[in-house]
Amino acid sequence: MALARSASDVGLLIVIFSVDPAAEASLVWQWSPVYPPLDIDSMERSIGQSERAEDAVEMLASWWPLVSPTHGARLRAMIEGIPESAWGTDLRILGAMGASYRSLDSRNHAAALLWFSAAEAAQSDRDDVPGISTVLLHHAAALRSLGRLDSALEKSAAAFVLLDGLRGPPTVRVRGQSRAALQLGLTQLQLGDYTGAQGMLELAGSFGDRHLSQPEFIECLSGLSVLSYLSGDLTASTEMVATARTTSGTSGFMESCFGAGALTAEVLVAIARNDRSPVSELVNSMSVAAHGSDWEPLAHVARASASAMDGDFIGGLGHIRRGLERSRGWQGDPAVRGLCETVSGELLMHLGEFAAARAVFGAVEPDRSHTVCPARLIAGIRYKAGDNSGCLQKLSECESLGESHSARTAVDVLVLRAAANYELGNAAAADVALDRALQLSVGSTIRNPFLLVSGAHLHRMLTRAKDRHQGVNVLDLIDQLRASDHGSTAGILEPLSLRERDVARHLSQDKTMGQIASDLYISTNTVKSHVRSIYRKLSANNRQDAVRRGSELGAAEITLP
């Protein structure tokens, strides 16, 4: 049976099953066990009591998909207890051996690939479409975990098309294709095809209550929660994570590779809301769950962003380096690399390394909807440097997209437009941009873009906004932002040391870290350590904020050049 399919087949599937992303908010899914729970002890007894090896093989062929996610080692032991002559050419059992290495107690994706390859080599001996497709889909999942994304996409698409021609009970075809849609969607997400991923995962999720296993449904929700975060719908992302937690219960799937995407989305959402409290509690469990899976690089992005919240920008760069190392050698053009580079540039900005940040952002290619949006980051550098006209010019690339621009990054665009216009004396344009940013922030619950503007300027802009006609929710948001504003009302967390004052004075002279180190006869790393401490004590996000903040509070003899 020929399974090779062209790339156009995959594209056709994506077109057929793409769903309007706006419809996702109305989808309410829950998983309920369709199959009776399988007692692994009873399974072992039944197989051990089989008088014929052939009967034991048939029982294993029927039961292994139900136990492989949780009891990989025991599944292998049962198979190995049967003479290999009875199953050595049976693609179903060879596939079961491969799947046993993707369980809670056994995570060895490389070993899984060897067994899946052996299973597919044996497929000519059986015209078993459900069996072949099951092996292909488990193979695709293992390939995806190892970053072999193009190969995973090919296996998933082959299974989908193979099932489409299946003759027999339609429920078998629908069950198989819902699982194929899951694997297609998860792979498309990693490759940055967010529209295709959305359609496939929604298709799979819509059958979750009937045709996906418990870990499969959790993994589907993981993918959708990440997509919702990337699109800026933080509320939908939070709801998906909550459903995944409820579905997992005490099974342990949420704390494994199946739930790693949801845990990562949960951390990223908290950071986007500037909500520190849950982040420290979640990052460790997220990292453990994501380790060794295709979610690991994105988890490093989340850890880097969490480090930035705590002012540990150097530590954040370390997490980005590990994320890039983990995705090095992956097939295709993984979207996580662009996310890694984007966060890397933001961390360099916080360290005052504007030239390095600009070089990083210049090399990042934006996606179609600017989910990855280097233009708004380059605009941010120009704003920090006082080039407000250049800031607005760069933002025009984002505004040309109109409503197609990702809501997650659109708030940044509007806040920067408001701030730059305010600096240029264009009060009317600044007011319109800020009001739009506030409205979008209310709907999305995104808060951290307002940290792009120095405290004093944000305070004045918010005061003007409150004097205009606003809805109740916007007025509440203004009060929240003003209450957390460190602009002209908050004091220093703790006094700057004498050496920190020396470094702070040099910061205002637009010197590089190396030049400051040379002037003060200290190492560059020591300068960076002092700068991090200065930022923390002054509640500043970057060099210009520190200079302005210090000048406002008299923390040191700091004046803008």
NUNU-705183 format. One record per residue (C-alpha): residue number from 0; z, y, x; residue in three letters. Coordinates in Angstrom, 1 decimal, always signed. Layout:
N
     n        z        y        x   res
   NUM        Z        Y        X   ALA
...
//
This chain:
561
     n        z        y        x   res
     0     +0.0     +0.0     +0.0   MET
     1     -1.1     +3.3     +1.6   ALA
     2     +1.5     +6.0     +1.6   LEU
     3     -0.1     +8.7     +3.8   ALA
     4     -0.5    +11.9     +2.0   ARG
     5     -2.0    +15.3     +3.0   SER
     6     -0.1    +18.6     +3.2   ALA
     7     -1.9    +19.7     +0.1   SER
     8     -0.1    +17.0     -1.9   ASP
     9     +3.2    +18.6     -1.0   VAL
    10     +1.9    +22.0     -1.9   GLY
    11     +0.7    +20.7     -5.3   LEU
    12     +4.2    +19.3     -6.0   LEU
    13     +5.8    +22.6     -5.1   ILE
    14     +3.5    +24.6     -7.5   VAL
    15     +4.0    +22.2    -10.3   ILE
    16     +7.7    +22.1    -10.2   PHE
    17     +8.6    +25.7     -9.1   SER
    18    +11.0    +27.3    -11.5   VAL
    19    +11.6    +31.0    -12.1   ASP
    20    +14.7    +31.7     -9.9   PRO
    21    +15.9    +34.1    -12.6   ALA
    22    +16.4    +31.2    -14.9   ALA
    23    +19.0    +29.6    -12.6   GLU
    24    +21.9    +31.6    -14.0   ALA
    25    +21.5    +30.0    -17.4   SER
    26    +21.6    +26.4    -16.0   LEU
    27    +25.0    +24.7    -16.5   VAL
    28    +25.1    +21.2    -15.0   TRP
    29    +27.7    +18.6    -14.8   GLN
    30    +27.7    +15.1    -13.4   TRP
    31    +29.1    +12.1    -15.2   SER
    32    +29.0     +8.6    -13.9   PRO
    33    +26.2     +6.6    -15.5   VAL
    34    +26.9     +3.4    -13.7   TYR
    35    +30.3     +1.7    -13.9   PRO
    36    +32.4     +2.1    -10.7   PRO
    37    +31.6     -0.6     -8.2   LEU
    38    +34.7     -2.2     -6.6   ASP
    39    +33.8     -2.9     -3.0   ILE
    40    +36.3     -5.7     -2.9   ASP
    41    +34.8     -7.4     -5.9   SER
    42    +31.3     -7.0     -4.3   MET
    43    +32.5     -8.7     -1.1   GLU
    44    +34.0    -11.6     -3.0   ARG
    45    +30.9    -12.1     -5.1   SER
    46    +28.6    -12.1     -2.1   ILE
    47    +31.0    -14.3     -0.1   GLY
    48    +31.1    -16.8     -2.9   GLN
    49    +27.3    -17.1     -3.3   SER
    50    +26.1    -20.6     -2.6   GLU
    51    +22.6    -19.5     -1.6   ARG
    52    +21.8    -16.7     +0.9   ALA
    53    +18.9    -15.6     -1.4   GLU
    54    +21.4    -14.9     -4.2   ASP
    55    +23.6    -12.8     -1.9   ALA
    56    +20.5    -10.8     -0.8   VAL
    57    +19.6    -10.0     -4.4   GLU
    58    +23.1     -8.8     -5.2   MET
    59    +23.1     -6.6     -2.1   LEU
    60    +19.6     -5.3     -3.0   ALA
    61    +20.9     -4.2     -6.4   SER
    62    +24.3     -2.8     -5.3   TRP
    63    +23.9     -1.2     -1.9   TRP
    64    +22.9     +2.3     -3.1   PRO
    65    +26.2     +2.5     -5.0   LEU
    66    +28.4     +1.7     -1.9   VAL
    67    +26.4     +3.0     +1.1   SER
    68    +27.6     +6.6     +0.8   PRO
    69    +31.3     +5.5     +1.1   THR
    70    +31.5     +2.1     +2.7   HIS
    71    +28.8     +1.9     +5.4   GLY
    72    +30.7     -0.3     +7.8   ALA
    73    +31.7     -2.8     +5.1   ARG
    74    +28.2     -2.8     +3.8   LEU
    75    +26.9     -3.7     +7.3   ARG
    76    +29.5     -6.4     +7.6   ALA
    77    +28.4     -8.0     +4.3   MET
    78    +24.7     -7.9     +5.4   ILE
    79    +25.5     -9.3     +8.8   GLU
    80    +27.5    -12.2     +7.2   GLY
    81    +24.2    -13.5     +5.7   ILE
    82    +21.8    -15.3     +7.9   PRO
    83    +19.2    -12.8     +9.2   GLU
    84    +16.4    -15.2     +8.3   SER
    85    +17.2    -14.4     +4.6   ALA
    86    +16.9    -10.6     +4.9   TRP
    87    +15.2     -9.8     +8.2   GLY
    88    +11.9     -9.0     +6.5   THR
    89    +13.3     -7.6     +3.3   ASP
    90    +12.7     -3.8     +3.2   LEU
    91    +15.5     -3.3     +0.7   ARG
    92    +18.2     -4.8     +3.0   ILE
    93    +16.7     -3.2     +6.1   LEU
    94    +16.9     +0.1     +4.2   GLY
    95    +20.5     -0.7     +3.3   ALA
    96    +21.3     -1.1     +7.0   MET
    97    +19.8     +2.3     +7.6   GLY
    98    +21.6     +4.0     +4.7   ALA
    99    +24.9     +2.5     +5.9   SER
   100    +24.8     +4.9     +8.8   TYR
   101    +24.8     +8.0     +6.5   ARG
   102    +28.2     +7.2     +4.9   SER
   103    +31.6     +8.8     +4.9   LEU
   104    +32.8     +6.3     +7.5   ASP
   105    +29.7     +6.0     +9.6   SER
   106    +27.6     +9.0    +10.6   ARG
   107    +24.9     +7.9    +13.1   ASN
   108    +21.6     +9.3    +11.9   HIS
   109    +19.7     +8.1    +15.0   ALA
   110    +20.7     +4.5    +14.4   ALA
   111    +19.7     +4.9    +10.8   ALA
   112    +16.1     +5.8    +11.8   LEU
   113    +15.6     +2.5    +13.6   LEU
   114    +16.5     +0.5    +10.5   TRP
   115    +14.4     +2.7     +8.2   PHE
   116    +11.4     +2.3    +10.6   SER
   117    +11.9     -1.5    +10.5   ALA
   118    +12.1     -1.4     +6.7   ALA
   119     +8.9     +0.5     +6.3   GLU
   120     +7.1     -1.8     +8.7   ALA
   121     +8.1     -4.7     +6.3   ALA
   122     +6.9     -2.9     +3.2   GLN
   123     +3.5     -4.6     +3.2   SER
   124     +5.3     -7.8     +2.3   ASP
   125     +6.4     -6.5     -1.1   ARG
   126     +4.8     -4.5     -3.8   ASP
   127     +8.1     -2.9     -4.8   ASP
   128     +7.6     +0.7     -5.6   VAL
   129    +11.2     +1.5     -6.4   PRO
   130    +12.4     -0.3     -3.3   GLY
   131     +9.8     +1.4     -1.0   ILE
   132    +10.5     +4.8     -2.5   SER
   133    +14.3     +4.4     -2.1   THR
   134    +13.8     +3.5     +1.6   VAL
   135    +11.5     +6.5     +2.1   LEU
   136    +14.0     +8.9     +0.5   LEU
   137    +16.9     +7.7     +2.6   HIS
   138    +14.7     +7.8     +5.6   HIS
   139    +13.8    +11.4     +4.7   ALA
   140    +17.5    +12.4     +4.5   ALA
   141    +18.2    +10.9     +7.9   ALA
   142    +15.2    +12.7     +9.4   LEU
   143    +16.3    +16.0     +7.9   ARG
   144    +19.8    +15.7     +9.3   SER
   145    +18.2    +15.4    +12.8   LEU
   146    +16.0    +18.4    +12.3   GLY
   147    +12.8    +16.4    +11.9   ARG
   148    +11.8    +18.5     +9.0   LEU
   149     +8.1    +18.0     +8.8   ASP
   150     +8.5    +14.2     +8.9   SER
   151    +11.2    +14.5     +6.2   ALA
   152     +8.9    +16.5     +4.0   LEU
   153     +6.2    +13.9     +4.5   GLU
   154     +8.4    +11.0     +3.5   LYS
   155     +9.8    +12.8     +0.5   SER
   156     +6.4    +13.8     -0.8   ALA
   157     +5.1    +10.2     -0.2   ALA
   158     +7.9     +8.8     -2.3   ALA
   159     +7.3    +11.4     -5.1   PHE
   160     +3.6    +10.6     -5.3   VAL
   161     +4.2     +6.8     -5.1   LEU
   162     +6.6     +7.0     -8.0   LEU
   163     +4.1     +9.0    -10.0   ASP
   164     +1.8     +6.0    -10.2   GLY
   165     +4.5     +3.6    -11.1   LEU
   166     +3.8     +1.4    -14.1   ARG
   167     +6.8     +0.3    -16.1   GLY
   168    +10.0     +1.8    -17.6   PRO
   169     +9.7     +5.6    -17.4   PRO
   170    +13.4     +6.0    -16.6   THR
   171    +12.8     +4.2    -13.3   VAL
   172    +10.1     +6.7    -12.4   ARG
   173    +12.1     +9.7    -13.5   VAL
   174    +15.2     +8.6    -11.7   ARG
   175    +13.2     +8.1     -8.5   GLY
   176    +11.3    +11.4     -8.8   GLN
   177    +14.5    +13.3     -9.4   SER
   178    +15.8    +11.9     -6.1   ARG
   179    +12.5    +12.7     -4.4   ALA
   180    +12.7    +16.3     -5.7   ALA
   181    +16.2    +16.6     -4.2   LEU
   182    +15.0    +15.6     -0.7   GLN
   183    +11.9    +17.8     -1.0   LEU
   184    +14.0    +20.8     -2.1   GLY
   185    +16.6    +20.4     +0.7   LEU
   186    +13.9    +20.1     +3.3   THR
   187    +12.0    +23.1     +2.0   GLN
   188    +15.2    +25.1     +2.1   LEU
   189    +15.7    +24.4     +5.8   GLN
   190    +12.0    +25.4     +6.4   LEU
   191    +12.5    +28.7     +4.6   GLY
   192    +10.3    +27.9     +1.5   ASP
   193    +13.0    +29.2     -0.8   TYR
   194    +10.7    +29.3     -3.9   THR
   195     +9.6    +25.7     -3.5   GLY
   196    +13.2    +24.7     -2.7   ALA
   197    +14.5    +26.4     -5.8   GLN
   198    +12.0    +24.7     -8.1   GLY
   199    +12.7    +21.2     -6.7   MET
   200    +16.4    +21.5     -6.6   LEU
   201    +16.5    +22.8    -10.2   GLU
   202    +14.3    +19.9    -11.2   LEU
   203    +16.7    +17.4     -9.5   ALA
   204    +19.8    +19.1    -10.8   GLY
   205    +18.5    +19.1    -14.4   SER
   206    +18.6    +15.2    -14.2   PHE
   207    +21.9    +15.2    -12.3   GLY
   208    +23.9    +13.9    -15.2   ASP
   209    +21.7    +10.8    -15.5   ARG
   210    +19.8    +10.0    -12.4   HIS
   211    +21.6    +11.3     -9.3   LEU
   212    +24.5     +9.6     -7.7   SER
   213    +27.7    +11.6     -7.2   GLN
   214    +27.0    +12.5     -3.5   PRO
   215    +23.4    +13.3     -4.4   GLU
   216    +24.4    +15.7     -7.1   PHE
   217    +26.9    +17.4     -4.8   ILE
   218    +24.2    +17.8     -2.2   GLU
   219    +21.9    +19.3     -4.8   CYS
   220    +24.6    +21.8     -5.8   LEU
   221    +25.1    +22.6     -2.0   SER
   222    +21.4    +23.5     -1.7   GLY
   223    +21.4    +25.6     -4.8   LEU
   224    +24.6    +27.4     -3.8   SER
   225    +23.0    +28.4     -0.5   VAL
   226    +19.8    +29.6     -2.2   LEU
   227    +21.9    +31.7     -4.7   SER
   228    +23.7    +33.3     -1.8   TYR
   229    +20.5    +34.0     +0.0   LEU
   230    +19.0    +35.6     -3.1   SER
   231    +22.1    +37.8     -3.6   GLY
   232    +23.4    +36.1     -6.7   ASP
   233    +26.9    +35.5     -5.4   LEU
   234    +28.3    +34.7     -8.9   THR
   235    +25.8    +31.9     -9.3   ALA
   236    +26.6    +30.6     -5.8   SER
   237    +30.3    +30.6     -6.6   THR
   238    +29.8    +28.7     -9.9   GLU
   239    +27.7    +26.0     -8.1   MET
   240    +30.4    +25.6     -5.5   VAL
   241    +33.0    +25.2     -8.2   ALA
   242    +30.9    +22.6     -9.9   THR
   243    +30.5    +20.7     -6.7   ALA
   244    +34.3    +20.7     -6.1   ARG
   245    +34.9    +19.4     -9.6   THR
   246    +32.2    +16.7     -9.2   THR
   247    +33.7    +15.6     -5.9   SER
   248    +37.2    +15.4     -7.1   GLY
   249    +39.1    +13.2     -4.6   THR
   250    +36.1    +11.3     -3.4   SER
   251    +35.8    +13.1     +0.0   GLY
   252    +32.1    +14.0     -0.5   PHE
   253    +32.8    +17.7     -0.7   MET
   254    +34.3    +17.5     +2.9   GLU
   255    +31.3    +15.6     +4.2   SER
   256    +27.6    +16.4     +4.9   CYS
   257    +27.0    +16.2     +1.2   PHE
   258    +29.2    +19.2     +0.4   GLY
   259    +28.8    +21.0     +3.7   ALA
   260    +26.2    +23.4     +2.3   GLY
   261    +28.5    +24.4     -0.6   ALA
   262    +31.4    +25.0     +1.8   LEU
   263    +29.1    +27.2     +4.0   THR
   264    +27.9    +29.1     +1.0   ALA
   265    +31.5    +29.7     -0.1   GLU
   266    +32.4    +31.2     +3.3   VAL
   267    +29.2    +33.4     +3.4   LEU
   268    +29.9    +34.7     -0.2   VAL
   269    +33.5    +35.6     +0.8   ALA
   270    +32.2    +37.6     +3.8   ILE
   271    +29.5    +39.3     +1.7   ALA
   272    +32.3    +40.4     -0.7   ARG
   273    +34.4    +41.5     +2.3   ASN
   274    +37.1    +39.1     +1.1   ASP
   275    +39.0    +37.9     +4.2   ARG
   276    +41.7    +35.8     +2.5   SER
   277    +39.6    +32.6     +1.8   PRO
   278    +37.6    +32.8     +5.0   VAL
   279    +40.2    +31.6     +7.5   SER
   280    +41.2    +28.8     +5.1   GLU
   281    +37.6    +27.5     +4.8   LEU
   282    +35.9    +27.8     +8.2   VAL
   283    +37.6    +24.7     +9.7   ASN
   284    +36.8    +22.4     +6.8   SER
   285    +33.3    +23.8     +6.7   MET
   286    +32.7    +23.1    +10.4   SER
   287    +34.0    +19.5    +10.1   VAL
   288    +31.9    +18.8     +7.1   ALA
   289    +28.7    +20.3     +8.6   ALA
   290    +29.1    +18.7    +12.1   HIS
   291    +26.1    +16.5    +12.9   GLY
   292    +24.2    +17.5     +9.8   SER
   293    +21.3    +19.9     +9.1   ASP
   294    +23.9    +22.3     +7.7   TRP
   295    +25.6    +22.7    +11.1   GLU
   296    +23.5    +25.7    +12.4   PRO
   297    +24.1    +27.6     +9.2   LEU
   298    +27.8    +26.8     +9.5   ALA
   299    +27.7    +28.4    +13.0   HIS
   300    +26.1    +31.5    +11.4   VAL
   301    +29.0    +31.6     +8.9   ALA
   302    +31.5    +31.2    +11.7   ARG
   303    +29.9    +34.0    +13.7   ALA
   304    +30.1    +36.3    +10.6   SER
   305    +33.7    +35.3    +10.1   ALA
   306    +34.5    +36.2    +13.8   SER
   307    +32.9    +39.6    +13.2   ALA
   308    +35.2    +40.2    +10.3   MET
   309    +38.1    +39.8    +12.8   ASP
   310    +36.5    +42.0    +15.4   GLY
   311    +35.7    +39.0    +17.7   ASP
   312    +32.1    +39.9    +18.4   PHE
   313    +31.9    +38.0    +21.6   ILE
   314    +33.2    +34.9    +19.9   GLY
   315    +30.6    +35.4    +17.2   GLY
   316    +27.9    +35.4    +19.8   LEU
   317    +29.2    +32.1    +21.0   GLY
   318    +28.8    +30.6    +17.6   HIS
   319    +25.3    +31.9    +17.3   ILE
   320    +24.4    +30.4    +20.7   ARG
   321    +25.7    +27.0    +19.4   ARG
   322    +23.7    +27.4    +16.2   GLY
   323    +20.5    +28.0    +18.1   LEU
   324    +21.2    +25.1    +20.5   GLU
   325    +21.8    +22.8    +17.5   ARG
   326    +18.4    +23.7    +16.0   SER
   327    +16.5    +23.7    +19.3   ARG
   328    +13.8    +21.0    +19.1   GLY
   329    +13.7    +20.9    +15.3   TRP
   330    +10.3    +20.5    +13.8   GLN
   331     +8.6    +23.3    +11.9   GLY
   332     +9.9    +26.8    +11.8   ASP
   333    +13.5    +26.4    +10.6   PRO
   334    +14.7    +29.5     +8.6   ALA
   335    +18.2    +29.3    +10.2   VAL
   336    +16.8    +30.5    +13.5   ARG
   337    +15.9    +33.8    +11.9   GLY
   338    +19.4    +34.0    +10.4   LEU
   339    +20.9    +33.3    +13.8   CYS
   340    +18.9    +36.0    +15.5   GLU
   341    +19.7    +38.5    +12.8   THR
   342    +23.4    +38.0    +13.1   VAL
   343    +23.1    +38.0    +16.9   SER
   344    +21.6    +41.5    +16.7   GLY
   345    +24.3    +42.7    +14.3   GLU
   346    +27.0    +41.5    +16.7   LEU
   347    +25.3    +43.3    +19.6   LEU
   348    +25.3    +46.4    +17.5   MET
   349    +29.0    +46.1    +17.0   HIS
   350    +29.4    +45.9    +20.8   LEU
   351    +27.4    +49.0    +21.3   GLY
   352    +24.5    +47.1    +22.9   GLU
   353    +21.8    +48.9    +20.8   PHE
   354    +18.9    +48.3    +23.1   ALA
   355    +19.6    +44.6    +23.2   ALA
   356    +20.0    +44.5    +19.4   ALA
   357    +16.8    +46.4    +18.8   ARG
   358    +14.9    +43.8    +21.0   ALA
   359    +16.4    +41.0    +19.0   VAL
   360    +15.5    +42.5    +15.6   PHE
   361    +12.0    +43.3    +16.8   GLY
   362    +11.3    +39.6    +17.5   ALA
   363    +12.5    +38.4    +14.1   VAL
   364     +9.8    +37.9    +11.5   GLU
   365    +10.9    +38.8     +7.9   PRO
   366    +10.3    +36.3     +5.2   ASP
   367     +8.3    +37.2     +2.0   ARG
   368    +11.2    +38.7     +0.1   SER
   369    +13.2    +40.0     +3.1   HIS
   370    +16.0    +37.5     +2.7   THR
   371    +15.8    +37.8     +6.5   VAL
   372    +15.3    +41.6     +6.8   CYS
   373    +15.1    +43.0    +10.4   PRO
   374    +13.7    +46.3     +9.1   ALA
   375    +17.0    +47.3     +7.5   ARG
   376    +18.8    +46.4    +10.7   LEU
   377    +16.5    +48.4    +13.0   ILE
   378    +17.0    +51.3    +10.5   ALA
   379    +20.7    +50.8    +10.9   GLY
   380    +20.4    +51.2    +14.6   ILE
   381    +18.5    +54.4    +14.1   ARG
   382    +21.1    +55.7    +11.7   TYR
   383    +23.9    +54.9    +14.2   LYS
   384    +22.0    +56.8    +16.9   ALA
   385    +21.7    +59.8    +14.6   GLY
   386    +17.9    +59.3    +14.0   ASP
   387    +18.1    +59.7    +10.3   ASN
   388    +14.4    +60.4     +9.8   SER
   389    +13.5    +57.3    +11.8   GLY
   390    +16.0    +55.4     +9.7   CYS
   391    +14.2    +56.4     +6.5   LEU
   392    +10.8    +55.7     +8.0   GLN
   393    +11.8    +52.1     +8.9   LYS
   394    +13.4    +51.5     +5.4   LEU
   395    +10.0    +52.3     +3.9   SER
   396     +8.9    +48.8     +4.9   GLU
   397    +11.6    +47.4     +2.6   CYS
   398    +11.0    +49.8     -0.3   GLU
   399     +7.3    +48.7     -0.4   SER
   400     +8.5    +45.4     -1.8   LEU
   401    +10.2    +47.0     -4.8   GLY
   402    +12.1    +44.6     -7.0   GLU
   403    +10.8    +41.6     -4.9   SER
   404    +13.2    +42.6     -2.2   HIS
   405    +16.1    +40.2     -1.8   SER
   406    +19.1    +41.6     -3.7   ALA
   407    +21.4    +40.4     -0.9   ARG
   408    +19.8    +42.7     +1.7   THR
   409    +18.6    +45.4     -0.8   ALA
   410    +22.2    +46.9     -1.0   VAL
   411    +22.0    +47.5     +2.7   ASP
   412    +18.7    +49.3     +2.3   VAL
   413    +20.0    +51.6     -0.4   LEU
   414    +23.3    +52.4     +1.4   VAL
   415    +21.4    +53.3     +4.5   LEU
   416    +18.9    +55.4     +2.6   ARG
   417    +21.8    +57.3     +0.9   ALA
   418    +23.6    +57.9     +4.2   ALA
   419    +20.5    +59.0     +6.1   ALA
   420    +19.5    +61.4     +3.3   ASN
   421    +23.0    +62.7     +3.1   TYR
   422    +22.9    +63.5     +6.8   GLU
   423    +19.6    +65.3     +6.4   LEU
   424    +20.9    +67.4     +3.6   GLY
   425    +18.7    +65.7     +0.9   ASN
   426    +21.6    +65.4     -1.5   ALA
   427    +19.6    +64.5     -4.6   ALA
   428    +17.8    +61.6     -2.8   ALA
   429    +21.1    +60.5     -1.3   ALA
   430    +22.8    +60.5     -4.8   ASP
   431    +20.0    +58.4     -6.4   VAL
   432    +20.1    +55.8     -3.5   ALA
   433    +23.9    +55.5     -3.6   LEU
   434    +24.0    +55.2     -7.4   ASP
   435    +21.4    +52.4     -7.2   ARG
   436    +23.4    +50.7     -4.4   ALA
   437    +26.6    +50.9     -6.5   LEU
   438    +24.8    +49.4     -9.6   GLN
   439    +23.4    +46.6     -7.5   LEU
   440    +26.7    +45.9     -5.9   SER
   441    +28.5    +45.7     -9.2   VAL
   442    +26.0    +43.1    -10.5   GLY
   443    +25.9    +41.0     -7.2   SER
   444    +29.5    +41.6     -6.1   THR
   445    +28.2    +42.3     -2.6   ILE
   446    +30.5    +44.7     -0.8   ARG
   447    +30.1    +44.6     +3.0   ASN
   448    +26.9    +46.9     +3.2   PRO
   449    +29.2    +49.9     +2.5   PHE
   450    +30.8    +49.2     +5.9   LEU
   451    +27.5    +50.4     +7.5   LEU
   452    +28.5    +54.0     +6.9   VAL
   453    +31.3    +55.7     +8.8   SER
   454    +34.5    +56.1     +6.8   GLY
   455    +34.5    +59.9     +6.5   ALA
   456    +30.9    +60.1     +5.4   HIS
   457    +31.3    +57.2     +2.9   LEU
   458    +34.4    +58.9     +1.5   HIS
   459    +32.5    +62.1     +0.8   ARG
   460    +29.5    +60.3     -0.7   MET
   461    +31.8    +58.3     -3.0   LEU
   462    +33.6    +61.4     -4.1   THR
   463    +30.3    +63.0     -5.1   ARG
   464    +29.3    +59.8     -6.9   ALA
   465    +32.5    +59.8     -8.9   LYS
   466    +31.8    +63.3    -10.2   ASP
   467    +28.5    +62.1    -11.6   ARG
   468    +28.1    +60.1    -14.9   HIS
   469    +28.8    +56.5    -14.1   GLN
   470    +29.5    +53.3    -16.0   GLY
   471    +33.0    +52.0    -16.1   VAL
   472    +32.3    +49.1    -13.7   ASN
   473    +30.7    +51.5    -11.2   VAL
   474    +33.7    +53.8    -11.4   LEU
   475    +36.0    +50.8    -10.8   ASP
   476    +33.9    +49.9     -7.7   LEU
   477    +34.1    +53.5     -6.4   ILE
   478    +37.9    +53.4     -6.7   ASP
   479    +38.0    +50.0     -4.9   GLN
   480    +35.8    +51.3     -2.1   LEU
   481    +37.8    +54.5     -1.7   ARG
   482    +41.1    +52.6     -1.7   ALA
   483    +39.8    +50.4     +1.2   SER
   484    +38.1    +53.3     +2.9   ASP
   485    +39.3    +54.1     +6.4   HIS
   486    +37.5    +57.4     +6.5   GLY
   487    +39.8    +60.5     +6.5   SER
   488    +42.9    +59.1     +5.0   THR
   489    +43.9    +56.0     +6.9   ALA
   490    +45.8    +56.1    +10.2   GLY
   491    +45.4    +54.3    +13.4   ILE
   492    +46.5    +50.6    +13.3   LEU
   493    +48.3    +51.1    +16.6   GLU
   494    +48.0    +53.6    +19.5   PRO
   495    +45.3    +53.3    +22.1   LEU
   496    +46.5    +52.3    +25.6   SER
   497    +45.7    +54.7    +28.5   LEU
   498    +42.9    +52.4    +29.7   ARG
   499    +41.5    +52.2    +26.2   GLU
   500    +41.5    +56.0    +26.0   ARG
   501    +39.5    +56.1    +29.3   ASP
   502    +37.0    +53.6    +27.9   VAL
   503    +36.9    +55.6    +24.6   ALA
   504    +36.0    +58.8    +26.4   ARG
   505    +33.0    +57.0    +28.1   HIS
   506    +31.8    +55.6    +24.8   LEU
   507    +31.0    +59.1    +23.6   SER
   508    +28.7    +59.6    +26.6   GLN
   509    +26.2    +57.0    +25.4   ASP
   510    +26.8    +54.9    +28.6   LYS
   511    +26.1    +51.2    +28.7   THR
   512    +28.9    +48.7    +29.1   MET
   513    +27.8    +48.2    +32.7   GLY
   514    +27.9    +51.9    +33.5   GLN
   515    +31.4    +52.3    +32.0   ILE
   516    +32.6    +49.3    +34.1   ALA
   517    +31.1    +50.9    +37.3   SER
   518    +32.7    +54.3    +36.6   ASP
   519    +36.2    +52.7    +35.9   LEU
   520    +36.0    +50.0    +38.6   TYR
   521    +36.5    +47.2    +36.2   ILE
   522    +34.4    +44.2    +35.1   SER
   523    +31.9    +44.4    +32.2   THR
   524    +33.8    +41.7    +30.4   ASN
   525    +37.0    +43.8    +30.7   THR
   526    +35.1    +46.8    +29.2   VAL
   527    +33.9    +44.7    +26.3   LYS
   528    +37.5    +43.5    +25.7   SER
   529    +38.7    +47.1    +25.6   HIS
   530    +35.9    +48.1    +23.2   VAL
   531    +36.8    +45.3    +20.8   ARG
   532    +40.4    +46.4    +20.9   SER
   533    +39.4    +50.1    +20.3   ILE
   534    +37.2    +49.0    +17.3   TYR
   535    +40.1    +47.1    +15.8   ARG
   536    +42.6    +49.8    +16.3   LYS
   537    +40.3    +52.5    +14.9   LEU
   538    +39.0    +50.3    +12.1   SER
   539    +35.5    +51.0    +13.4   ALA
   540    +32.4    +48.9    +13.1   ASN
   541    +30.5    +50.2    +16.1   ASN
   542    +30.4    +52.8    +18.8   ARG
   543    +29.5    +55.8    +16.7   GLN
   544    +32.2    +54.9    +14.2   ASP
   545    +34.7    +54.6    +17.0   ALA
   546    +33.8    +58.0    +18.4   VAL
   547    +33.9    +59.7    +15.0   ARG
   548    +37.0    +57.9    +13.9   ARG
   549    +38.8    +58.8    +17.2   GLY
   550    +37.8    +62.4    +16.8   SER
   551    +39.0    +62.6    +13.2   GLU
   552    +42.4    +61.1    +14.1   LEU
   553    +42.9    +62.6    +17.5   GLY
   554    +43.4    +59.1    +19.0   ALA
   555    +41.7    +60.3    +22.2   ALA
   556    +39.7    +63.1    +23.5   GLU
   557    +36.5    +61.7    +21.9   ILE
   558    +33.7    +64.0    +20.8   THR
   559    +30.2    +63.2    +19.8   LEU
   560    +27.7    +64.1    +22.6   PRO
//
